[in-house]
Amino acid sequence: MSSGIELAWFKSSHSGTEGDNCIEVAATQQAIHVRDSKDLARPAFAVGRKGWDEFVRFAAEY
């Protein structure tokens, strides 16, 4: 992710304060960016907004 855009990252409201098992997301006009909050050395990945919407709908069913 070397686009030079500064992203505003958000943690889930379901995240605990112990720092365990958490992802963070940042939204841009084109995509949703996802990263592991415990391992910021790993690169984030991005998914298009349509794909993200489909994922959220699917996850909400379970």
Summary of the structure (lengths in Angstrom):
residues: 62
radius of gyration: 12.4
end to end distance: 30.7
largest distance: 36.1
contacts: 114
relative contact order: 0.19
helix: 19%
strand: 27%
